[in-house]
Amino acid sequence: MSGIELWRTSSFHIAATMICMSGIFYTLLKRRFGKTQGRVFLAIFCVLFCNALCAAFAVFGEEYTIESRVFRILYHGSEYLYFLAHTAVAPLFFVYFMYLCDCKDIYPSKKLFLIMLPAGLIEIMVLLNPLHHLLWYFDKYDGFCRGKVEFLLYILAVLYATLAAGLVFQFRWSISRDRKVSITCFVILTMFGMIVQMISHGVQIEVFCEALGMLGLMFTLEDEDRVRDMATGVYNRTCLIADTKRLFKRQRAFLLSVLFLKDATTIQHLLGSEAVDIVPEKVASFLKTIHPANRIYRTAPSVFALVTVKGETYSPEKIKERFEQGFDIAGNDVKLSYYLLEAEAPLQIHTVSDVLLLSDAVIPSSYPETVLRGDSIGFLFRNEEIRRAIKRAISDEGFRVEFVPIYNVSDGSIWSAEARMWIDDKETERIEAEEFLPIALSSGELSPIGERLIRMAFSRFSRKTDDTCSRLNVDLNIALLIKKGIAEWLSLLAHEYGVDPKNVSLEINEAAIREEYPEIRGNIKKLKEAGFTMTLDLYGSGYSNIKTLFSMGFDHIKSDRKLMNVDSKSEKALMVLEENSSMLRQLGFVLLSDGVDTEFKKERCKELGISYIQGEGGVLEW
């Protein structure tokens, strides 16, 4: 055979070798072995590289085997290594697809051992072939000859290919359309090469077809750029969604742990924009030492999620210990504070939406516990229920308004009525304003809800048929208080419904005036000029002082209901309450008190000089 013919004969093997070398290099360069499937994929590429290289050596060895003993050994050794390695390809593909579909749990150790047993037995046959020559042998002219049972190698390949195809079909819902197309192309290429080589041993394109198909798989199935967090090397939110969706679909129990870094953003701001990811990088490096890397996700700049399935270890104690030791941040030993939230599926979380709810949770900075688990995370799910109820109420007109009487202490007559909003939701139950307004604030829906409350209150108040009271108290939330043109809007609305602004008292939460919004003072002034009375609500919750109250121009002060619960045996507390009430009266404020639900509290209000009380009498039927 001429040199040109020799190179032409080995061209498929050389091409396969180059493809495999490129695949191995690219896989190592991209570090695509965080997941077990990535390591198995790399092993398959290495096996195919060995196959292609041995096949190429075998072509040259066969040509010169008569001329040199070295080439004869190269020829025989290459064929031996080719069969030894290539027999493992089909079983490895089965293992690869098993991990790709994340279904190893359906194969207990004994079952998996029995499935892999044929591959082990055939490998032993290949290993001992120089003794029995049943798979292949060389004739007296050193020509390659197929053995009597070589067909077992093809049966083995078909067996594991069928098992792999079964897995892909069974868990096809977990594989995207592009991946399905890529797998289909790979199967067609591999089957084509195997059938051609089985029919005609002279046309050796099986390894080439497998390597070509692997290249396609590498750019689709093993492309992790879209599911990796580039800064930390762990997986991202997209991957968390895909992985947990698969776990829920297969009804696998798992533990979700979400790690919130409380002060990471502050530290990054201090270090500058160049060190924006330095804290997450340090934390991610630590997490990789205590948790499987393929189950670590960065879902937000300062949030990591860990998924632990059966058979994997999870240690919150190690996390606590490491954070207590501190991290080396830019040469400084920094102790990071954190929250660790844990939830079990399917006991506490049931859908991917629940997973995202926990990973996106906003935990109050004052929350006393570091680790939240069990009943401690119930408020997060409750908040999500309320958030959904708010959206339903906005779209389905689910908001309701009722009027609570405010009484004159001196004669018990109804002095005013406070409009209170609540949500009438079919999927939950009655939701009070105290519960849904803070959530509406965080979701940016406070302003439209506040407008709806005032409009509904004015409408109902203008249509009342009795003369039980002539005044209306209604809440003006912070979103409306800082809104440009709020005084003009309220004046027009009052005129539209025929309500006299002088009979309307706008209640502003004490917590609202702690914010340094320049619009607050100006809007309060304009509202007073329009005729509205201004009431500070929840006074005593700790956000204001006398100077602020006076400068803001409030007319009425309504004390928080907890002030009425002061222990009557505490002389100091009663003395402070009396002095505070006396000072407010001297400054010209009209005093109201909420939470007055007993005769004892009513008498105390009289002693303190409080003019109007609220807390009993149900609601007015308007």
DAGIQUI-V625401 format. One record per helix or strand of 2 or more residues. SS is the DSSP state (H for helix, E for strand). FROM is the first residue (numbers start at 0). LEN is the number of residues. If there is no record, write none. Layout:
ss=SS from=FROM len=LEN
ss=SS from=FROM len=LEN
This chain:
ss=H from=2 len=7
ss=H from=10 len=19
ss=H from=35 len=28
ss=H from=68 len=32
ss=H from=103 len=3
ss=H from=108 len=19
ss=H from=128 len=4
ss=E from=135 len=3
ss=E from=143 len=3
ss=H from=150 len=20
ss=H from=171 len=3
ss=H from=176 len=23
ss=H from=205 len=15
ss=H from=224 len=3
ss=E from=234 len=2
ss=H from=236 len=13
ss=E from=253 len=8
ss=H from=263 len=8
ss=H from=272 len=3
ss=H from=277 len=13
ss=H from=292 len=3
ss=E from=295 len=5
ss=E from=302 len=7
ss=H from=315 len=10
ss=E from=326 len=3
ss=E from=331 len=3
ss=E from=337 len=8
ss=H from=351 len=8
ss=E from=370 len=2
ss=H from=373 len=23
ss=E from=398 len=10
ss=E from=413 len=10
ss=E from=430 len=2
ss=H from=432 len=10
ss=H from=445 len=17
ss=E from=471 len=4
ss=H from=477 len=4
ss=H from=485 len=12
ss=H from=500 len=3
ss=E from=503 len=6
ss=H from=509 len=5
ss=H from=517 len=12
ss=E from=532 len=7
ss=H from=545 len=7
ss=E from=555 len=4
ss=H from=560 len=5
ss=H from=570 len=16
ss=E from=589 len=4
ss=H from=598 len=10
ss=E from=611 len=2
ss=E from=618 len=2
